[in-house]
Amino acid sequence: MTAKNLYVANLSAFSSSGSITVYEPGTSTPLRTISSGISYPTGLAFDSSENLYVANFAGNAVTVYAPGATKPSHTISAGMDGPISVALDSTGKVFVGNKGATVTVYAPKSYKLIATVTNCIRFPGALALDKSGNLYVANGEGVPGKWSVCMFSGDGYRAITDGINDPYAMAFDSAGNLYVANFGSNAVTVYHPGASKPFTSLGSKDAVSEPDALAFDGSGNLYVANTGSNAITVYAKTSLKLIRSIKDEVDVPVGLAFGSSGYLNVANFGKPSSTGSVTEYAPGKTIVNRTITKGVDGPVALGFGP
């Protein structure tokens, strides 16, 4: 498998535009910087052809870049109202979560607006799709008591509220179980496919503290980015037993991504006076292997592409 490049979405605390910086494997200096079409980027995603999609909150648009390009090939803006998250299904359909309490849906390739979802949507800060193509929307940062994860399928939608408290991130394991990072309750709740009540959870006793991001490695172990403790906690597949904690150079971790060689990459937003960093860790290790600061300015999302 050819190693892919690391993409970093920089919110840029000291400017109004932001950027996407791209790094070749093992390097710490940007291969290229994408600034054209970028305006306060809050999320990124790739389609099956490795086109890059960037949610630009201030620009009120999702910009699309061909592999290796630095200028957008398309700009999607119809119906958007403060895009904060973006995801694609296996057919190339584009889903955008908007701060204005909508999820807008666009046709593959033509990017024509085909639906605006308002039912069960409040603050769609995170989007995820399961293996069947069902869309999950995490509604966080809203009014206490109104938090939920909403699942949309061909049969309509249902809201998951049991165990949900200001959800920041979602992920699925290989069995299709849904994991939700609940920032407000210092917990990760876990749901069987189709269930509305968690069958297990991780909490403060398991070293979860203001969880902001989730990811699974190739062996199925769960990684949790804890902004409350500046640590990445790792839990064994199935048992969810805490097996290690990564703290070396971790500073307000808000994003996680695994490269093709199984190396963990962490987006560290950093303290208010800092521009942040991206730190990399070899499989099974807790000591940093590589630190990227050049071109990094308030990193909020990570991805791997061409």
C-alpha positions in Angstrom: 0.0 0.0 0.0 1.4 3.4 -1.0 1.7 5.7 2.0 -0.6 8.7 1.7 0.1 12.4 2.6 -1.2 14.0 5.8 -3.7 16.8 5.4 -4.2 19.3 8.3 -7.1 21.7 8.5 -5.9 24.9 10.2 -8.5 27.2 11.8 -5.8 29.9 12.1 -6.3 31.6 15.4 -4.3 34.6 14.2 -6.0 35.1 10.8 -9.5 35.0 9.4 -8.8 32.6 6.5 -7.0 29.5 7.6 -5.4 26.8 5.4 -5.0 23.2 4.5 -1.4 22.1 4.8 -0.2 18.8 3.2 2.8 16.8 4.4 4.6 13.8 2.8 5.1 10.7 5.0 7.9 11.3 7.5 8.3 15.0 6.8 7.6 18.1 8.9 7.6 20.8 6.2 4.5 21.3 4.0 4.6 19.8 0.6 2.0 22.3 -0.4 -0.5 24.7 1.2 -4.1 25.1 0.1 -5.4 28.6 0.7 -7.5 29.3 -2.3 -11.2 28.9 -1.4 -10.3 28.3 2.3 -12.1 30.4 4.9 -12.2 29.1 8.5 -12.0 25.4 7.7 -13.8 23.2 10.2 -13.8 19.8 8.6 -12.5 17.8 5.7 -13.3 14.5 3.9 -12.2 12.6 0.8 -14.3 10.7 -1.8 -13.4 7.4 -3.4 -11.5 9.2 -6.2 -9.5 11.1 -3.5 -11.0 14.5 -4.2 -10.8 16.7 -1.1 -13.8 18.4 0.4 -13.4 21.2 2.9 -16.2 22.7 5.1 -15.5 26.5 5.2 -17.5 28.0 8.0 -16.7 31.7 7.3 -16.9 31.2 3.5 -20.3 29.5 3.9 -19.3 26.8 1.3 -17.7 23.4 0.8 -14.7 23.6 -1.6 -13.7 20.6 -3.7 -10.1 19.9 -4.8 -8.9 17.4 -7.3 -6.0 15.1 -6.1 -2.9 17.2 -5.7 -4.6 20.5 -6.6 -4.4 23.8 -4.6 -7.3 25.6 -6.3 -10.9 24.3 -6.0 -12.5 22.6 -8.9 -16.0 23.2 -7.5 -17.5 25.3 -4.8 -20.7 24.0 -3.2 -22.8 26.7 -1.5 -26.5 26.2 -2.2 -28.6 26.0 0.9 -25.6 26.2 3.3 -25.9 28.1 6.6 -22.5 28.0 8.4 -21.0 24.6 7.4 -19.2 22.9 10.3 -19.0 19.3 9.2 -18.8 17.3 6.0 -19.1 13.6 5.1 -19.6 11.5 1.9 -21.2 8.1 1.4 -20.0 5.3 -0.9 -21.9 6.7 -3.8 -20.3 10.2 -3.5 -23.3 11.9 -2.1 -22.2 14.9 0.0 -23.6 15.7 3.5 -23.0 19.0 5.2 -23.8 19.9 8.8 -24.7 23.5 9.2 -24.6 25.6 12.3 -28.0 27.0 11.2 -29.6 23.7 12.3 -29.7 21.9 9.0 -28.0 19.1 7.1 -27.8 19.8 3.4 -27.4 16.9 0.9 -25.8 17.1 -2.5 -25.8 14.8 -5.5 -22.6 13.1 -6.5 -20.5 15.0 -9.1 -23.1 17.5 -10.0 -23.3 18.8 -6.4 -26.9 19.8 -6.9 -28.8 20.4 -3.7 -31.2 17.5 -3.3 -32.3 17.8 0.3 -32.3 20.0 3.3 -32.8 18.1 6.6 -34.2 20.0 9.6 -36.0 17.2 11.6 -33.9 16.2 14.6 -31.1 18.7 13.7 -29.9 21.3 16.2 -26.1 21.8 16.1 -24.7 19.1 13.7 -21.1 19.3 14.8 -20.2 15.8 13.7 -21.4 13.5 10.9 -20.8 9.8 10.4 -22.0 7.0 8.1 -22.4 3.3 9.1 -21.6 0.4 6.8 -25.2 0.4 5.5 -25.0 4.1 4.5 -27.2 5.4 7.3 -26.3 8.9 8.4 -25.6 9.8 12.0 -25.7 13.4 13.2 -24.2 14.4 16.6 -26.1 17.5 17.9 -23.9 19.1 20.5 -23.0 22.5 21.9 -26.7 23.4 22.2 -29.2 23.8 25.0 -28.7 21.2 27.8 -31.3 18.5 27.6 -31.6 18.9 23.8 -28.5 16.9 22.9 -28.9 13.9 20.7 -27.5 11.7 18.0 -29.9 11.3 15.2 -29.8 8.4 12.7 -31.3 8.8 9.3 -32.2 5.9 7.0 -34.6 5.1 4.2 -37.3 4.5 6.8 -37.0 8.0 8.4 -35.1 9.0 11.5 -34.7 8.2 15.2 -33.1 10.1 18.0 -30.7 8.6 20.5 -30.7 10.6 23.7 -29.9 8.0 26.4 -26.3 8.6 27.5 -25.9 11.6 25.2 -24.4 14.8 26.8 -22.9 17.3 24.4 -21.6 14.9 21.8 -18.5 16.0 20.0 -17.5 12.9 17.9 -18.7 9.5 16.7 -17.0 6.4 15.3 -18.0 2.8 14.4 -16.1 -0.4 15.2 -15.8 -3.3 12.9 -19.0 -4.9 14.3 -21.0 -1.7 13.5 -21.3 -0.6 17.1 -21.6 3.2 17.5 -19.2 5.0 19.9 -20.1 8.6 21.0 -17.7 11.0 22.7 -19.8 13.0 25.2 -17.8 16.1 26.1 -20.3 17.2 28.7 -20.3 14.0 30.8 -16.7 12.8 30.4 -18.0 9.6 28.8 -17.9 7.5 25.7 -21.1 5.6 25.3 -21.4 2.5 23.1 -24.5 1.4 21.2 -25.3 -1.9 19.4 -26.5 -1.4 15.8 -30.0 -0.1 15.8 -30.1 0.4 19.6 -31.1 3.6 21.4 -29.6 2.7 24.8 -25.9 2.2 25.4 -24.8 -1.3 26.3 -21.6 -0.1 27.9 -19.6 3.1 28.5 -16.3 4.5 29.5 -16.2 7.4 32.0 -14.0 9.3 34.4 -13.0 6.1 36.2 -11.6 5.0 32.8 -9.5 8.2 32.4 -12.0 9.8 30.0 -11.9 13.6 30.4 -13.7 16.0 28.0 -13.4 13.6 25.0 -13.2 15.5 21.7 -12.3 12.9 19.1 -12.4 9.1 18.5 -10.5 6.7 16.2 -9.8 2.9 15.9 -6.5 1.4 14.9 -6.1 -1.5 12.5 -6.4 -4.0 15.4 -9.7 -2.5 16.6 -8.3 -0.7 19.7 -10.2 2.5 20.5 -8.3 5.8 20.9 -9.9 8.8 22.7 -8.6 12.4 22.6 -9.2 13.9 26.0 -8.9 17.7 26.1 -9.6 17.8 29.8 -6.4 15.8 30.6 -4.3 16.4 27.5 -4.0 12.7 26.9 -4.9 10.1 24.3 -6.2 7.0 26.1 -6.2 3.6 24.4 -8.7 0.8 25.1 -8.5 -2.8 24.0 -10.9 -4.2 21.4 -14.0 -5.7 22.9 -13.0 -5.5 26.6 -12.4 -1.8 26.4 -9.8 -2.2 29.1 -7.4 0.8 29.3 -4.1 -0.4 27.9 -2.0 2.8 27.7 -2.1 6.6 27.9 -0.2 8.9 25.5 0.7 12.3 27.0 4.1 13.2 25.4 3.6 16.6 23.7 -0.2 16.3 23.7 -1.8 19.7 24.1 -5.6 20.2 23.7 -6.0 17.2 21.3 -9.0 17.7 19.0 -8.3 15.4 16.1 -7.0 11.8 15.5 -6.1 10.0 12.3 -4.1 6.9 11.4 -1.7 6.8 8.5 -1.3 3.7 6.2 1.5 2.4 8.3 -0.5 2.5 11.5 1.1 5.6 12.9 -1.2 7.7 15.1 -1.4 11.4 14.3 -2.9 13.9 16.8 -4.1 17.5 16.0 -3.1 19.5 19.1 -5.0 22.8 19.0 -2.8 24.1 21.8 -3.1 26.8 24.4 -4.5 30.3 23.4 -1.0 31.7 22.9 0.1 28.7 20.7 -0.5 27.9 17.1 -0.6 24.2 18.0 1.0 21.2 16.5 0.5 17.7 15.0 2.3 14.9 16.8 2.9 11.4 15.4 3.3 8.1 17.4 4.5 4.8 16.2 2.2 1.8 16.7 2.0 0.8 20.4 4.3 3.7 21.5 3.6 6.6 23.9 6.7 8.8 23.0 6.3 11.2 20.1 8.0 10.1 16.9 7.5 13.3 14.9 6.3 16.8 15.7 4.9 19.1 13.0 4.7 22.9 13.7 5.7 24.4 10.3 2.5 25.4 8.5 0.4 24.4 11.5 -1.9 27.1 12.9 -4.8 26.0 15.1 -5.3 22.4 13.7 -8.8 21.1 14.0 -9.0 18.2 11.6 -6.8 15.6 10.0 -7.0 13.3 7.0 -4.9 11.2 4.6 -5.0 11.6 0.8 -2.9 12.0 -2.3 
